[in-house]
Amino acid sequence: MSATTHLAALARRSLLRLGALGRARRSLSILIYHRVLPRPDPLFPDEVDAARFDQQMAWLKQGFCVMPLAEAARRLREGTLPPRAACVTFDDGYADNAEIALPILQRHGLTATFFVATGFLNGGRMWNDTVIELVRGAPGPRLELDALGYGSHAIGSAGERTAAIHALLGQLKYLEPDARLEAVDQLRRHLGLALPDDLMMNTGQLRRLHAAGMEIGAHTVHHPILASMDEHGARQEIARGKAVLEDMTGAPVRLFAYPNGKPGRDYHAAHVALARELGFEAAVCTSWGAAGPGADLFQLPRFTPWDRKPLGFTLRLLHNLYRPGQTV
């Protein structure tokens, strides 16, 4: 038996074990993705590309009952969740969700929920992508940003560029939203590089997802860290994002994802209350784990399975199934 065949057999046995455990405890596993790239990115080798996403959806379908998130949340509340229930979600609203992920999902007969930050549709760009593309395009071997207070970074190799990106993102992420946008624009002006304007979806791509039976969820307008805002600003971000998506799709938006989504750090109990008050039926965060009986439907946990082999992917799903998510 070859090593590949042996790993496949182990994965199948793990799936059978997963099925038995899933019947004993009916929990909801929610996978979170952001982008599905056409091909691997040397700066982010762990980012999911089309071939890898296709494999993961095949593995997921083999071992789980994949269902729409709104239905899963309702059945979790009612106590009728099927064994091994799972949902697929995407955050932010990248164009490759419609161009690359959608055909793969359709080929496997799966649905997903796409949480969209409306302020970046139709030619916009998220602040972190501006940083990424600036570092990607900057001439090496060093990126000199001492004059702006962001240090000097080696960028002579793909690994060094990746490290520089993470360092800059870490310095900027938790700034107040307006200050962060100004800092990123200062970086852009300092480097003077042309940047892509087609990373995010346009209205037509969003409507295509909706027409294909995919769920569209709200993710605010400008993707702020809600914990860094006052209550009025947070309310406006959540409510306006919901309203814009409902206008674009002509359908109610029932689901919400907290930007960044770490309980207690990126959002607080007040934001959970806002999501309820604004008429959502459920909301998701980024705490690892699975939602079991009695879970807070407005803090459903999600996780990212990064494994490249079926056995590792399956075992991570199995481990996550028995890990309770954190809440505020």
Backbone bond lengths (Angstrom), bond angles and torsions (degrees), N, CA, C in turn:
res aa  C-N    CA-C-N  psi(-1)  N-CA   C-N-CA  omega(-1)  CA-C   N-CA-C  phi
1 M - - - 1.467 - - 1.527 108.98 -
2 S 1.335 117.11 129.67 1.454 120.65 179.55 1.523 110.29 -71.82
3 A 1.336 114.62 162.80 1.465 118.83 179.29 1.522 111.16 -61.52
4 T 1.345 116.95 -38.40 1.463 120.58 179.88 1.514 111.12 -64.90
5 T 1.344 116.27 -43.50 1.462 120.25 179.03 1.518 111.09 -64.51
6 H 1.334 115.31 -40.35 1.457 119.71 179.38 1.531 111.21 -62.86
7 L 1.345 117.29 -42.93 1.458 120.65 178.05 1.517 111.32 -64.27
8 A 1.325 116.92 -38.59 1.460 120.29 178.62 1.521 110.67 -64.21
9 A 1.355 116.60 -40.25 1.465 120.02 178.71 1.532 110.57 -65.30
10 L 1.334 116.95 -41.05 1.459 120.42 176.71 1.527 111.08 -61.48
11 A 1.324 115.49 -40.69 1.458 119.42 179.27 1.519 110.88 -63.39
12 R 1.330 117.06 -41.49 1.472 120.28 179.62 1.521 110.43 -63.91
13 R 1.345 116.86 -42.25 1.462 119.38 178.06 1.525 111.05 -64.53
14 S 1.330 116.16 -37.53 1.461 119.81 177.73 1.516 111.14 -64.46
15 L 1.331 116.16 -37.60 1.458 119.96 178.00 1.514 111.30 -64.87
16 L 1.342 116.93 -38.53 1.464 119.92 177.62 1.533 109.98 -64.42
17 R 1.351 115.81 -41.97 1.455 119.19 177.14 1.530 110.60 -63.50
18 L 1.320 115.23 -40.50 1.449 120.71 177.92 1.516 110.68 -59.61
19 G 1.333 116.49 -41.53 1.456 120.30 179.00 1.510 111.76 -61.59
20 A 1.343 117.42 -43.68 1.461 120.82 -179.87 1.523 110.87 -64.36
21 L 1.344 116.79 -42.74 1.458 120.07 178.78 1.517 111.40 -68.12
22 G 1.327 115.90 -37.00 1.454 119.53 -179.81 1.511 112.36 -64.33
23 R 1.338 117.76 -33.39 1.462 119.93 177.28 1.521 111.15 -69.43
24 A 1.353 115.91 -30.33 1.460 119.31 -179.31 1.524 111.34 -73.75
25 R 1.320 117.71 -32.41 1.462 121.16 -179.35 1.523 108.44 -139.46
26 R 1.300 116.01 109.35 1.459 120.22 -175.08 1.521 109.70 -84.83
27 S 1.310 115.26 99.07 1.457 122.44 -178.93 1.511 109.81 -119.79
28 L 1.334 114.78 157.37 1.457 121.28 -177.88 1.522 109.97 -105.20
29 S 1.322 116.47 119.75 1.463 122.85 174.66 1.523 108.45 -97.75
30 I 1.326 116.64 128.74 1.467 121.22 -179.68 1.524 108.28 -121.63
31 L 1.307 116.68 119.32 1.469 121.85 179.08 1.523 109.04 -90.41
32 I 1.330 115.90 142.20 1.460 121.06 178.85 1.527 109.98 -118.63
33 Y 1.322 114.69 129.92 1.462 122.54 174.37 1.531 108.29 -126.50
34 H 1.315 115.51 164.44 1.458 120.91 172.59 1.526 110.07 -121.12
35 R 1.320 115.94 -62.42 1.459 120.37 -179.83 1.521 110.25 -119.90
36 V 1.331 115.31 157.19 1.462 122.37 166.55 1.525 105.32 -128.28
37 L 1.322 116.24 103.55 1.458 122.30 -173.39 1.523 111.07 -78.43
38 P 1.331 118.13 151.58 1.466 119.54 176.99 1.529 112.55 -65.51
39 R 1.322 116.36 -29.68 1.466 122.24 179.98 1.531 108.19 -152.21
40 P 1.333 118.72 162.84 1.469 120.21 -178.98 1.525 112.61 -58.58
41 D 1.327 115.71 144.66 1.455 123.26 178.51 1.527 107.89 -103.32
42 P 1.334 118.75 120.35 1.474 119.70 -177.98 1.520 113.52 -61.36
43 L 1.325 118.40 -25.18 1.454 120.41 177.89 1.526 112.34 -78.08
44 F 1.332 116.62 -25.44 1.464 121.45 -178.49 1.530 109.06 -135.12
45 P 1.337 117.03 71.73 1.464 120.29 -175.04 1.523 113.62 -63.02
46 D 1.335 118.17 -19.58 1.457 120.47 179.17 1.531 112.89 -88.13
47 E 1.335 117.42 -7.38 1.464 120.24 177.47 1.525 109.34 -67.10
48 V 1.313 116.58 139.81 1.462 121.26 -175.24 1.524 110.04 -70.99
49 D 1.324 116.49 131.71 1.460 121.11 172.55 1.529 109.00 -108.67
50 A 1.336 116.44 178.05 1.462 120.95 -172.61 1.524 112.34 -60.05
51 A 1.334 117.01 -45.47 1.466 119.95 -177.38 1.523 110.84 -63.93
52 R 1.317 116.04 -41.07 1.464 119.90 -178.81 1.536 111.73 -70.57
53 F 1.321 116.92 -39.28 1.458 120.33 177.63 1.526 110.37 -64.15
54 D 1.309 116.61 -40.54 1.460 121.11 177.65 1.530 110.49 -59.31
55 Q 1.325 117.60 -44.63 1.462 121.81 177.91 1.525 110.87 -62.79
56 Q 1.327 116.43 -45.39 1.457 119.84 -177.01 1.527 111.54 -64.25
57 M 1.324 117.08 -38.64 1.465 119.12 178.40 1.534 110.73 -66.88
58 A 1.322 117.55 -34.91 1.466 120.43 176.21 1.526 110.30 -65.46
59 W 1.332 117.52 -44.59 1.469 121.07 179.04 1.526 110.57 -64.69
60 L 1.335 116.34 -42.12 1.462 120.03 -179.17 1.535 110.40 -62.96
61 K 1.315 116.43 -45.35 1.465 120.31 -178.74 1.523 111.39 -63.45
62 Q 1.338 116.92 -32.77 1.458 120.94 -179.28 1.522 112.17 -66.70
63 G 1.331 116.83 -34.80 1.457 118.83 -172.72 1.509 116.11 -110.93
64 F 1.350 118.33 -8.18 1.453 120.71 -173.42 1.525 111.94 -131.86
65 C 1.318 114.23 160.93 1.463 121.98 170.79 1.525 106.50 -95.36
66 V 1.320 116.68 98.24 1.460 121.78 -175.93 1.529 108.98 -85.04
67 M 1.316 115.81 128.00 1.456 120.00 -174.24 1.522 110.91 -142.17
68 P 1.348 117.82 163.24 1.469 120.30 176.73 1.524 110.93 -62.91
69 L 1.317 116.34 145.32 1.454 120.67 -175.29 1.530 112.21 -65.23
70 A 1.323 118.16 -40.07 1.466 119.69 -179.81 1.528 110.66 -61.51
71 E 1.326 116.79 -41.94 1.467 120.25 177.43 1.520 110.95 -66.07
72 A 1.318 116.43 -42.29 1.462 120.00 -179.27 1.526 110.84 -62.65
73 A 1.339 117.48 -41.76 1.465 120.69 179.14 1.525 110.62 -63.89
74 R 1.321 115.75 -41.84 1.470 118.90 178.89 1.516 111.14 -63.39
75 R 1.316 117.17 -44.45 1.457 120.60 -177.97 1.537 111.45 -72.21
76 L 1.313 117.46 -28.76 1.464 120.07 173.17 1.527 109.65 -64.60
77 R 1.325 115.79 -41.64 1.468 119.95 178.41 1.531 111.35 -65.52
78 E 1.338 116.07 -39.07 1.468 120.80 -176.82 1.518 113.34 -81.67
79 G 1.327 117.50 -11.94 1.458 120.78 -177.38 1.513 113.69 79.35
80 T 1.340 117.78 22.96 1.472 121.78 -178.90 1.526 112.05 -116.02
81 L 1.336 116.75 20.70 1.458 120.27 -179.51 1.520 110.12 -62.84
82 P 1.333 119.26 131.99 1.467 120.24 179.67 1.524 111.38 -73.02
83 P 1.321 117.77 162.85 1.474 120.02 176.29 1.521 110.98 -59.89
84 R 1.332 115.05 144.65 1.466 122.42 174.69 1.527 112.33 55.80
85 A 1.327 116.95 40.85 1.462 120.97 178.26 1.525 110.32 -70.20
86 A 1.319 116.04 140.21 1.467 120.85 179.75 1.516 109.70 -148.24
87 C 1.321 115.13 152.05 1.460 122.43 176.63 1.527 108.98 -131.85
88 V 1.322 115.53 152.89 1.460 122.56 176.61 1.527 107.47 -113.56
89 T 1.330 116.77 129.05 1.463 120.53 178.88 1.524 110.63 -130.65
90 F 1.331 114.57 153.40 1.462 123.23 175.56 1.516 108.69 -127.37
91 D 1.320 117.42 142.91 1.459 121.96 177.79 1.522 111.92 -112.30
92 D 1.311 115.65 147.60 1.464 127.17 164.42 1.523 114.47 98.43
93 G 1.343 119.42 -46.44 1.456 120.19 178.74 1.512 114.90 107.88
94 Y 1.321 117.32 39.16 1.462 120.90 179.36 1.529 111.87 -71.62
95 A 1.339 115.60 145.98 1.461 121.10 -178.86 1.520 111.99 -61.46
96 D 1.339 118.01 -32.08 1.461 119.34 -178.61 1.530 111.73 -68.53
97 N 1.329 117.99 -15.36 1.460 119.69 173.49 1.515 110.78 -60.82
98 A 1.340 116.38 -40.88 1.461 121.24 179.91 1.522 111.93 -83.07
99 E 1.321 117.08 -37.45 1.468 120.05 -173.31 1.528 113.38 -82.98
100 I 1.328 117.48 -31.29 1.469 120.52 -174.20 1.524 112.08 -117.25
101 A 1.340 116.98 -49.33 1.467 119.11 -177.36 1.519 112.51 -67.86
102 L 1.321 117.90 -42.63 1.469 120.85 -176.20 1.529 112.78 -56.93
103 P 1.337 120.40 -50.37 1.474 118.51 179.40 1.527 113.12 -60.43
104 I 1.326 117.33 -34.22 1.469 120.23 178.86 1.525 109.83 -68.27
105 L 1.313 116.95 -44.70 1.462 120.21 177.13 1.526 110.88 -59.44
106 Q 1.316 116.76 -43.76 1.466 120.24 -179.82 1.517 111.47 -64.59
107 R 1.312 117.12 -37.95 1.469 120.16 179.77 1.526 111.08 -63.39
108 H 1.329 116.53 -32.58 1.463 120.60 178.84 1.524 112.97 -91.58
109 G 1.333 117.20 -1.93 1.452 120.54 -179.50 1.518 113.12 69.29
110 L 1.331 117.23 34.44 1.464 122.09 -176.36 1.526 110.91 -113.11
111 T 1.327 115.52 153.39 1.460 121.23 173.00 1.527 109.16 -111.09
112 A 1.327 115.15 160.22 1.461 121.02 178.38 1.523 108.72 -145.66
113 T 1.318 114.97 165.05 1.457 121.73 176.05 1.519 108.64 -112.37
114 F 1.336 116.03 131.84 1.461 121.96 -177.31 1.525 108.95 -114.22
115 F 1.338 115.79 111.06 1.459 121.73 179.34 1.530 108.27 -90.57
116 V 1.324 116.22 117.25 1.462 121.85 -167.59 1.526 111.15 -115.65
117 A 1.331 115.95 127.20 1.466 122.25 171.23 1.524 107.28 -87.66
118 T 1.329 116.70 109.94 1.461 120.82 -166.35 1.518 114.38 -70.31
119 G 1.318 118.08 -23.12 1.455 120.09 -175.55 1.515 114.71 -67.96
120 F 1.327 117.76 -10.40 1.464 120.60 -176.70 1.523 112.70 -109.69
121 L 1.326 117.40 0.11 1.454 120.50 178.60 1.531 110.48 -67.99
122 N 1.337 114.98 157.13 1.471 121.14 173.14 1.530 113.23 59.80
123 G 1.327 115.19 53.45 1.463 120.25 172.07 1.504 115.78 100.67
124 G 1.335 117.92 -0.85 1.453 120.42 178.32 1.520 111.73 -79.41
125 R 1.314 115.20 179.17 1.460 120.38 -178.70 1.522 107.90 -153.35
126 M 1.317 117.13 132.31 1.456 120.99 178.29 1.533 109.89 -69.70
127 W 1.330 115.61 150.01 1.461 119.90 -174.91 1.524 112.04 -58.58
128 N 1.334 117.04 -38.74 1.464 119.22 -178.73 1.522 111.19 -67.27
129 D 1.335 117.26 -33.41 1.460 119.91 177.52 1.521 111.39 -70.07
130 T 1.337 116.50 -32.13 1.463 118.77 174.18 1.526 110.01 -61.57
131 V 1.322 117.04 -44.31 1.468 120.59 178.27 1.529 110.31 -62.76
132 I 1.330 116.47 -46.37 1.458 120.51 -178.81 1.525 110.94 -58.98
133 E 1.327 116.68 -47.77 1.464 119.18 -176.38 1.522 112.18 -71.79
134 L 1.332 117.51 -29.54 1.468 119.60 174.85 1.523 110.79 -64.98
135 V 1.328 116.32 -45.30 1.464 119.44 -179.95 1.532 109.97 -69.72
136 R 1.308 117.03 -36.82 1.465 119.93 178.10 1.528 111.31 -59.08
137 G 1.329 116.10 -41.23 1.459 119.73 -174.38 1.516 115.37 -93.29
138 A 1.318 118.47 -6.65 1.463 120.78 -176.70 1.527 111.43 -69.40
139 P 1.325 118.33 139.24 1.464 120.51 177.18 1.525 110.79 -70.16
140 G 1.328 116.08 141.95 1.458 121.01 -179.53 1.523 111.28 -92.80
141 P 1.318 115.87 -173.37 1.470 127.11 5.43 1.527 115.09 -89.79
142 R 1.367 117.64 -0.84 1.463 119.31 178.62 1.525 110.17 -134.29
143 L 1.306 114.15 149.57 1.463 121.84 175.44 1.526 106.96 -108.44
144 E 1.328 115.27 107.92 1.460 120.47 -173.87 1.527 109.87 -95.05
145 L 1.333 115.39 108.53 1.464 120.71 -178.34 1.524 112.09 -125.09
146 D 1.323 116.81 19.74 1.469 120.94 179.78 1.529 111.22 -58.41
147 A 1.324 116.55 -36.53 1.465 119.96 -177.57 1.524 111.88 -63.37
148 L 1.333 117.00 -24.45 1.459 121.32 179.67 1.525 112.31 -98.76
149 G 1.327 116.26 -4.04 1.450 119.97 179.61 1.514 114.83 89.61
150 Y 1.348 117.49 15.84 1.457 120.62 -176.75 1.528 113.25 -114.94
151 G 1.316 117.33 12.87 1.450 120.89 171.69 1.516 115.16 80.94
152 S 1.318 113.97 -172.49 1.463 123.35 179.20 1.529 107.53 -118.75
153 H 1.332 115.97 132.63 1.458 120.21 -173.41 1.526 110.64 -129.51
154 A 1.328 115.48 132.56 1.457 120.34 173.14 1.527 109.44 -71.65
155 I 1.341 116.36 133.06 1.473 120.42 178.46 1.530 109.89 -136.60
156 G 1.329 116.34 33.76 1.454 120.19 -177.66 1.508 114.39 -77.25
157 S 1.342 117.40 -15.86 1.469 121.07 178.98 1.521 108.86 -134.87
158 A 1.328 116.01 167.93 1.467 120.06 178.59 1.526 110.77 -60.30
159 G 1.334 116.76 -41.25 1.452 120.12 179.39 1.515 112.70 -63.33
160 E 1.337 116.70 -39.35 1.463 120.35 178.77 1.522 111.00 -68.44
161 R 1.324 117.03 -37.84 1.474 119.23 176.59 1.522 110.68 -63.76
162 T 1.315 116.37 -41.25 1.462 119.78 178.25 1.522 110.81 -61.60
163 A 1.336 116.56 -43.32 1.464 120.53 178.71 1.525 110.79 -63.27
164 A 1.319 117.66 -38.95 1.466 120.96 178.68 1.528 110.73 -65.23
165 I 1.310 116.09 -40.11 1.470 120.28 177.94 1.524 110.27 -60.40
166 H 1.326 116.80 -48.71 1.463 120.22 -178.36 1.533 111.12 -63.34
167 A 1.323 116.81 -37.24 1.461 119.95 179.29 1.530 110.81 -64.45
168 L 1.312 116.97 -43.97 1.464 120.49 -179.74 1.524 111.61 -68.78
169 L 1.320 116.81 -42.54 1.463 119.60 178.25 1.528 110.59 -60.03
170 G 1.326 116.14 -40.07 1.450 120.02 179.34 1.523 112.56 -63.33
171 Q 1.328 117.25 -34.71 1.459 120.64 179.50 1.529 112.55 -74.02
172 L 1.326 116.18 -25.13 1.462 120.12 -172.05 1.525 114.54 -103.26
173 K 1.320 117.98 -23.46 1.465 121.18 -166.78 1.517 113.43 -56.60
174 Y 1.319 117.63 -43.77 1.462 119.66 -171.64 1.526 113.63 -100.89
175 L 1.332 116.23 18.79 1.463 118.75 169.45 1.526 109.00 -70.28
176 E 1.324 116.08 155.36 1.461 120.48 172.38 1.537 108.09 -57.13
177 P 1.341 119.03 140.75 1.476 121.24 -169.80 1.522 115.05 -49.74
178 D 1.343 118.98 -47.86 1.462 120.06 -178.37 1.526 111.02 -66.08
179 A 1.329 116.70 -39.08 1.466 120.23 178.94 1.526 110.76 -65.65
180 R 1.335 116.35 -37.08 1.467 120.32 179.09 1.526 111.08 -66.01
181 L 1.325 116.64 -43.32 1.464 119.80 179.41 1.522 110.74 -63.86
182 E 1.322 117.27 -38.97 1.457 120.44 178.30 1.526 110.84 -66.23
183 A 1.330 117.08 -39.92 1.465 120.59 179.27 1.525 110.86 -64.53
184 V 1.318 116.62 -41.99 1.465 120.35 -179.94 1.524 110.20 -67.17
185 D 1.329 117.16 -39.49 1.463 119.94 178.35 1.520 110.75 -66.28
186 Q 1.329 116.93 -33.71 1.463 120.99 175.64 1.529 110.48 -63.70
187 L 1.321 116.27 -41.93 1.466 120.15 175.46 1.529 111.13 -60.17
188 R 1.325 114.95 -44.60 1.474 119.45 -179.23 1.524 111.12 -61.35
189 R 1.325 116.63 -44.90 1.467 119.73 -179.81 1.527 110.87 -65.95
190 H 1.323 116.58 -37.95 1.455 121.27 -178.82 1.531 111.44 -63.98
191 L 1.328 116.62 -40.72 1.465 120.15 -176.42 1.523 112.43 -88.52
192 G 1.323 117.71 -26.92 1.462 121.45 174.24 1.514 115.37 61.90
193 L 1.328 117.27 36.83 1.468 121.06 -177.66 1.523 111.50 -100.89
194 A 1.324 116.27 147.94 1.463 121.03 173.40 1.527 108.99 -72.76
195 L 1.324 116.59 139.26 1.460 121.43 -175.59 1.530 110.49 -124.89
196 P 1.327 117.66 150.69 1.469 120.33 -179.33 1.528 111.43 -69.90
197 D 1.342 115.91 147.24 1.462 120.62 178.00 1.527 111.85 -121.47
198 D 1.346 115.90 20.23 1.472 119.53 -178.03 1.530 112.01 -125.24
199 L 1.331 117.08 21.80 1.461 119.34 -179.13 1.522 112.14 -73.13
200 M 1.332 116.47 -32.69 1.455 120.79 -175.32 1.532 110.73 -100.71
201 M 1.322 115.29 162.75 1.453 120.25 -178.51 1.524 112.09 -66.83
202 N 1.335 114.40 155.58 1.454 120.19 166.37 1.528 108.09 -103.49
203 T 1.329 116.02 175.05 1.456 120.33 -176.20 1.528 111.44 -59.25
204 G 1.325 116.76 -40.05 1.459 120.18 -179.96 1.516 112.77 -62.12
205 Q 1.309 117.63 -41.09 1.470 121.19 178.70 1.525 111.03 -67.18
206 L 1.337 116.74 -39.88 1.459 120.19 177.05 1.526 110.55 -61.44
207 R 1.315 116.49 -44.84 1.464 120.24 -179.69 1.528 111.28 -67.15
208 R 1.341 116.29 -30.64 1.461 119.11 177.03 1.525 111.30 -65.17
209 L 1.324 116.30 -41.26 1.463 119.82 175.82 1.524 110.77 -60.21
210 H 1.329 115.68 -46.17 1.462 120.17 -179.39 1.526 110.78 -62.82
211 A 1.331 117.48 -43.90 1.466 121.44 -179.51 1.521 111.83 -64.77
212 A 1.338 116.99 -26.65 1.465 121.40 179.74 1.522 112.28 -80.99
213 G 1.337 117.63 1.27 1.458 120.96 178.64 1.507 114.35 91.28
214 M 1.347 117.47 9.64 1.453 120.65 177.47 1.529 109.64 -81.56
215 E 1.329 116.11 149.37 1.458 120.30 177.80 1.529 109.95 -83.65
216 I 1.320 116.00 138.68 1.460 121.90 175.31 1.518 107.96 -109.38
217 G 1.327 116.43 124.05 1.453 121.82 -180.00 1.522 111.13 -117.56
218 A 1.326 116.39 159.05 1.460 121.99 -178.91 1.523 111.10 -85.62
219 H 1.336 114.78 150.24 1.467 121.18 -177.84 1.527 109.66 -146.83
220 T 1.346 116.05 31.70 1.461 125.87 -174.44 1.533 111.07 72.07
221 V 1.330 116.04 -174.00 1.466 121.65 178.00 1.523 110.07 -92.73
222 H 1.340 116.27 -54.94 1.469 120.37 -172.10 1.531 113.88 -110.85
223 H 1.338 117.73 12.33 1.457 122.08 177.24 1.536 112.32 57.28
224 P 1.325 118.55 48.06 1.470 119.32 178.08 1.520 111.06 -79.56
225 I 1.315 116.62 159.45 1.455 121.08 166.85 1.528 105.96 -75.40
226 L 1.315 117.60 108.28 1.462 121.13 -172.36 1.519 111.78 -59.08
227 A 1.321 116.83 -34.05 1.463 120.58 -179.16 1.521 112.69 -64.53
228 S 1.329 117.33 -17.13 1.459 120.87 -179.95 1.524 112.18 -90.85
229 M 1.352 117.52 1.16 1.459 121.35 -175.19 1.524 110.87 -113.37
230 D 1.343 116.15 161.37 1.454 118.76 170.37 1.533 108.57 -78.06
231 E 1.328 116.07 168.99 1.467 119.49 -173.41 1.525 112.26 -64.07
232 H 1.325 117.31 -37.59 1.461 120.00 179.94 1.528 110.56 -63.08
233 G 1.332 116.33 -46.05 1.460 119.58 -179.91 1.519 112.06 -63.00
234 A 1.331 116.29 -41.24 1.462 119.97 178.91 1.521 110.69 -63.90
235 R 1.340 116.65 -42.63 1.465 120.22 178.72 1.535 110.85 -59.79
236 Q 1.322 115.94 -45.57 1.460 119.71 -179.49 1.525 111.70 -61.97
237 E 1.329 116.93 -42.98 1.468 120.58 179.62 1.530 111.08 -60.93
238 I 1.324 116.74 -45.23 1.463 120.28 -177.09 1.527 110.65 -70.70
239 A 1.329 116.73 -48.10 1.462 120.79 -175.77 1.527 111.92 -66.89
240 R 1.331 117.74 -42.50 1.473 120.29 -179.23 1.515 111.03 -66.81
241 G 1.325 116.88 -40.24 1.463 118.41 177.78 1.521 111.49 -60.47
242 K 1.309 117.17 -42.49 1.466 122.26 177.86 1.527 110.94 -61.49
243 A 1.345 116.15 -47.43 1.461 120.66 -176.78 1.528 112.13 -63.71
244 V 1.326 117.27 -41.57 1.464 120.63 -179.79 1.523 110.76 -62.86
245 L 1.320 117.33 -43.47 1.464 120.49 -179.99 1.523 111.33 -66.23
246 E 1.322 117.18 -38.10 1.468 119.72 178.11 1.515 110.96 -65.80
247 D 1.334 116.92 -36.39 1.457 120.40 176.84 1.528 111.13 -67.30
248 M 1.328 117.13 -38.94 1.467 120.97 -178.47 1.526 112.30 -70.19
249 T 1.323 116.79 -38.18 1.464 120.20 -174.37 1.521 113.21 -98.12
250 G 1.331 117.21 -19.01 1.454 120.22 -175.48 1.515 113.26 69.86
251 A 1.322 116.60 22.91 1.465 121.28 -177.33 1.523 109.13 -138.56
252 P 1.322 117.80 154.11 1.470 119.94 177.87 1.527 111.51 -66.20
253 V 1.310 115.81 143.61 1.466 122.10 175.35 1.525 106.87 -103.53
254 R 1.326 115.83 114.23 1.463 121.31 -169.69 1.519 113.68 -104.48
255 L 1.339 117.80 -9.21 1.457 121.44 -171.29 1.522 110.57 -125.88
256 F 1.337 116.14 149.28 1.457 121.58 -177.49 1.519 110.18 -137.91
257 A 1.328 115.87 145.54 1.468 122.06 174.54 1.525 108.81 -123.24
258 Y 1.330 116.88 126.28 1.459 121.35 176.90 1.528 109.84 -68.64
259 P 1.339 118.84 127.17 1.464 119.48 178.50 1.533 111.66 -57.39
260 N 1.291 114.86 134.86 1.470 123.82 -176.19 1.528 110.45 68.02
261 G 1.325 117.30 -51.00 1.456 122.33 160.67 1.509 119.39 81.75
262 K 1.335 119.00 15.09 1.465 119.08 178.77 1.536 109.24 -84.40
263 P 1.325 118.39 120.47 1.466 121.13 -178.33 1.522 111.69 -59.41
264 G 1.337 115.54 134.30 1.450 120.69 177.15 1.507 114.82 81.58
265 R 1.309 117.82 -16.63 1.462 121.25 178.44 1.523 111.21 -111.92
266 D 1.320 116.77 -46.17 1.463 121.65 -177.31 1.523 112.84 -98.76
267 Y 1.313 116.98 -23.04 1.468 121.11 175.43 1.522 108.32 -148.84
268 H 1.341 114.89 158.85 1.463 121.35 -177.33 1.524 110.13 -125.63
269 A 1.319 115.37 -179.76 1.465 120.38 -178.55 1.525 111.78 -58.76
270 A 1.326 117.40 -32.58 1.464 120.13 179.20 1.516 111.89 -62.74
271 H 1.325 116.92 -32.65 1.463 120.35 -179.98 1.533 110.91 -76.43
272 V 1.315 116.45 -32.00 1.461 120.36 173.14 1.526 109.20 -62.86
273 A 1.322 115.91 -43.88 1.464 120.07 178.10 1.524 111.02 -62.94
274 L 1.336 117.80 -38.38 1.460 121.35 177.79 1.526 111.23 -61.96
275 A 1.324 116.97 -43.47 1.460 120.37 -179.97 1.530 110.88 -60.51
276 R 1.311 116.56 -40.71 1.471 120.16 176.51 1.532 110.40 -64.10
277 E 1.328 115.13 -47.29 1.460 120.81 -175.16 1.525 112.03 -63.77
278 L 1.318 117.40 -33.92 1.456 121.38 -176.39 1.528 113.29 -82.76
279 G 1.326 117.21 3.89 1.456 120.14 169.41 1.515 116.63 96.02
280 F 1.323 118.41 10.92 1.456 119.78 174.83 1.531 109.70 -73.60
281 E 1.321 115.74 155.65 1.464 121.27 177.85 1.517 112.55 -96.51
282 A 1.337 116.56 -21.53 1.463 121.36 179.22 1.521 108.08 -163.80
283 A 1.334 116.04 159.97 1.458 121.70 177.73 1.524 108.90 -144.30
284 V 1.330 115.41 152.54 1.458 120.94 -176.73 1.517 110.53 -121.71
285 C 1.337 114.92 151.54 1.458 121.73 176.61 1.527 108.30 -122.19
286 T 1.329 117.02 -164.06 1.469 120.04 178.97 1.519 111.42 -123.09
287 S 1.315 116.32 28.31 1.459 120.32 170.48 1.523 108.44 -78.27
288 W 1.338 116.20 130.71 1.461 119.55 178.98 1.527 110.32 -65.20
289 G 1.310 115.87 148.95 1.448 121.41 175.80 1.514 111.73 136.45
290 A 1.323 115.64 -176.73 1.453 122.87 177.13 1.521 108.39 -123.88
291 A 1.323 116.13 150.82 1.462 121.41 -178.09 1.520 109.70 -91.62
292 G 1.330 116.36 116.14 1.453 121.46 179.07 1.514 111.55 -100.00
293 P 1.319 117.41 -174.66 1.465 121.78 178.30 1.528 111.17 -54.21
294 G 1.318 115.76 134.68 1.457 120.30 -179.99 1.513 114.68 83.37
295 A 1.330 118.28 4.44 1.466 121.12 -179.69 1.524 110.76 -64.75
296 D 1.318 116.33 150.66 1.463 122.14 174.95 1.528 107.68 -73.05
297 L 1.326 117.33 114.78 1.461 121.13 -178.12 1.521 112.54 -66.62
298 F 1.333 117.48 -12.57 1.458 120.68 178.88 1.526 112.22 -102.83
299 Q 1.328 116.12 13.26 1.466 121.64 171.93 1.532 109.12 -146.45
300 L 1.307 116.33 50.98 1.459 120.24 -179.33 1.529 109.65 -70.61
301 P 1.328 117.88 128.34 1.472 120.28 -177.60 1.522 112.32 -76.10
302 R 1.323 115.13 153.42 1.474 121.80 176.04 1.525 109.07 -138.64
303 F 1.327 115.29 162.10 1.463 118.72 178.02 1.519 110.01 -150.25
304 T 1.329 114.86 164.54 1.467 121.94 -178.74 1.520 109.63 -114.04
305 P 1.326 118.34 112.60 1.476 120.52 175.88 1.526 109.89 -85.81
306 W 1.318 117.17 111.06 1.462 120.21 -173.32 1.534 113.60 -98.16
307 D 1.331 117.41 0.71 1.467 119.45 -171.53 1.525 112.28 -68.60
308 R 1.325 115.14 145.06 1.454 121.41 -177.54 1.532 113.07 -95.97
309 K 1.332 117.93 -10.96 1.461 121.85 -178.14 1.526 109.88 -115.11
310 P 1.334 117.57 149.27 1.471 119.56 -176.31 1.520 113.53 -60.76
311 L 1.342 117.84 -36.34 1.453 119.86 -179.24 1.526 110.61 -65.62
312 G 1.330 117.07 -48.76 1.454 119.92 179.89 1.517 111.98 -62.87
313 F 1.318 117.12 -41.27 1.460 121.85 178.58 1.524 110.32 -60.18
314 T 1.340 115.69 -45.69 1.464 120.67 -178.80 1.516 111.79 -66.54
315 L 1.330 116.74 -44.05 1.460 119.73 -179.01 1.528 111.54 -65.79
316 R 1.319 116.96 -34.32 1.461 118.87 177.69 1.531 110.50 -67.45
317 L 1.321 116.65 -40.41 1.456 119.91 175.43 1.523 110.70 -61.12
318 L 1.325 115.94 -41.36 1.460 120.97 179.83 1.528 110.85 -63.39
319 H 1.329 116.60 -45.49 1.463 120.74 179.46 1.521 110.80 -63.41
320 N 1.332 116.46 -42.60 1.464 120.57 -178.40 1.519 112.16 -65.39
321 L 1.343 116.77 -29.13 1.463 121.45 -176.81 1.522 111.69 -59.35
322 Y 1.330 117.22 -29.17 1.466 121.39 -176.63 1.520 112.35 -109.91
323 R 1.323 116.24 21.82 1.466 120.65 178.35 1.524 108.70 -111.17
324 P 1.321 119.09 114.15 1.461 120.13 179.50 1.520 111.53 -72.17
325 G 1.295 116.77 136.66 1.458 120.65 178.47 1.523 111.86 -74.71
326 Q 1.320 116.82 153.57 1.458 121.78 177.53 1.525 109.92 -82.87
327 T 1.311 116.69 152.65 1.457 122.16 176.24 1.527 108.81 -136.42
328 V 1.336 116.14 171.77 1.464 120.38 176.74 1.532 109.18 -96.16
